[in-house]
């Protein structure tokens, strides 16, 4: 498995979820489990380039995969983290990692999403603290033209 650009080798328990594997064996504390049923989005990661709910994927299924978590470092992830922070997008922050990964995937696919595109894409991620307005505003700001354009 490759996690955030680093090849990792560790045996997997046949019943261990990818979320547990990432947290317990690879130090990816940003992968959070809320519902453990794939509904809330807190455990969202990129699995071979597509978003996946890591609480519903067995670690064995991802043994040869490329996994990207919210702890990944690249210019676009950095931009999103900065903008989420400056827009005060979250209160408790439990759901932030899932929103960050989902937003990253959206912007990679569509560098100039509309507000409707963002709302549609983030609809599967749950936040119990905000009204989502600051989250949507942050994603829109991350897409604004500027010195971060080369990040995409």
HELIX and SHEET records of a PDB file:
HELIX    1   1 UNK A   18  UNK A   26  1                                   9    
HELIX    2   2 UNK A   59  UNK A   62  5                                   4    
HELIX    3   3 UNK A   75  UNK A   86  1                                  12    
HELIX    4   4 UNK A   96  UNK A  109  1                                  14    
HELIX    5   5 UNK A  115  UNK A  122  1                                   8    
HELIX    6   6 UNK A  133  UNK A  142  1                                  10    
HELIX    7   7 UNK A  149  UNK A  151  5                                   3    
SHEET    1   A 5 UNK A   6  UNK A   7  0                                        
SHEET    2   A 5 UNK A   2  UNK A   3 -1                                        
SHEET    3   A 5 UNK A  66  UNK A  68  1                                        
SHEET    4   A 5 UNK A  44  UNK A  47 -1                                        
SHEET    5   A 5 UNK A  50  UNK A  53 -1                                        
END                                                                             
